[in-house]
Amino acid sequence: MSRRGQSLVNDSLFGFLIVLPSVLLLFLLVLFPVGYVLVLSTQDWTATTPAFTGLSNYVKLLTDDPLFWEFFMHSIEYVVLAIGSATIVGLLVALSLNAINKFQGTLRTFALWCWAVPPVIASLMWKWMLNDTSGVMNELLLRAGLISQPIAWLSLPVWTMVVLSQVHAWTAIPFITVILLAGLQTVPVELHEVAAIDGANALQRFRRITYPLLKPSMLTAVMLSVIFAFRHIDIVFTLTKGGPGEATELLVTYLYSNAFDYLRLGYAAALSVIMVIVSVLIVMLLINVVRAERVEY
């Protein structure tokens, strides 16, 4: 073999060895768990007696389990309320930070600090603040004269889901703000200057210039936030554990109960697969909505 051919073989082998650790890590951390969950979802699995049942877990979930659809609607409500609120507030914060010239670093750090708080810690903090007997939220509202008696924020079936979703929104606002703020940095200032000279007001400039150029960043922020919220368990589990009753029970808490409380691991695995499929469908829906708006625009 010529020296050049040997060099090519050695280079190819060297490249393979460089990539091999990443491939092995991908297999161990992603491909193997995904494959194992798919196999597990086709079994009636307990701690001692696994048995192959095909697609029976999926069929039972979709046709014979009314709790699945009830908690599915709870999850959709939670995601819509949380990410809808977080997107609106995050957009307003991003626009404000982008327009401020002085103390930008300090203000941005202050606006994003809650992103550094772990979700469990944030949940415990809000649990104390929303306590009906010693919570600071009731104390402030009582002193302001806005309420006449303490409110049991986490015990009212009608309002508890709203409260939980807004706690999640509080944790999601910094993430959305960062992405939208980065998108605003790419909007040319010259376009706003020209539009202002032509007589366009701030709202018109936002609708005709900022929003169309910011739409890709907004889509990214909403998609990632929806995926995170749909599988997020920390806030609901810490604050209410699905209560009062089943008012705040989500698919992710239902999955947890099946897997760890009742040891129905195959059923829980099938539920996790369905949740992944639902997440993909939601992302596809958001992409199609943005494309439709772009064509109309």
C-alpha positions, 0 to 999 in steps of 0.5 A: 500500500502506498504511503498516501493510501496508508495516510488516508486509512489512518485519517479515516480511522482517526476521524472514527475514533474521534467521533466514537465517544460521541456516538456511544454517549448518544446511544447510551443517553438517548437511543437506548432509553428511547428504545427501552421505553418503546419496548416497555410500552408494549408490556404489562410490566410489574416488578416481577412479571413482565408480559408482552401485550402489544399495543394494548396499553395504547388502546386502553389509554386512548379508548378505555381510560377517561382519566387520560382525556381529563388530564390531557385537557388539564395539561393543555389548559396549563400550557396555554395559560402558562406559556400565553402569559409568559410570552406576553410578559416576556415580549413586553420585558424584551421590548423594554430592555431593548429600548433602554440605553442606560444600565442595560446590564444591570436591568437585564440581570435583574429581569433574568435572575429568577431563571437561575432559581431551580424549579423546586426552590421556586415552587417552595417559595411560591408555596410559602407566598400563597399560604392561606394563613401566613403567606405574604400574598394574602398579607399584602392584599389584606393591607391594601384593602383588596380582600377582606379575608385570606384566600386559599389560593391552592385549595380552590378547584376553580382558581388553582390551575390558574395560580399554578400556571402563573407560577410556571409563567414566572419561571418561563418569562426569563427564558422567553425574554432572552430569546426575544431580546436576541431576536430584537437585536437583529432588527435593523434600527434604520427600518424604524427610523425610516418608518418614523420619518414616514409618520408611522407610530410605535404600534405601527412600527411594531406591527409592520417591522418588529413583529414580522422579523421577530416571528422566528425567535418568537416561534422558537421561544414558544415551541421550547417553552411549550415542550418544557411546560408539557412535561414539567412536574416540579411546580404542580407536584410541589404545590398541589400534587394534583389537588384539590381532588384532581383539579390540577392533575396533569398527564405528567403527574398521572404518568408519575402515579402509574409508574411509581405509586402503582408500578404500572411501568408499561402503562406509564411508558405508553403514556410517555410515548403518547406525550412525546407524540402530542408534543411533536404535534403541537410543534407542527401546529405552531409551525403551520400557524406561523407559516399561514400568517406569513403567507397572509402577511 
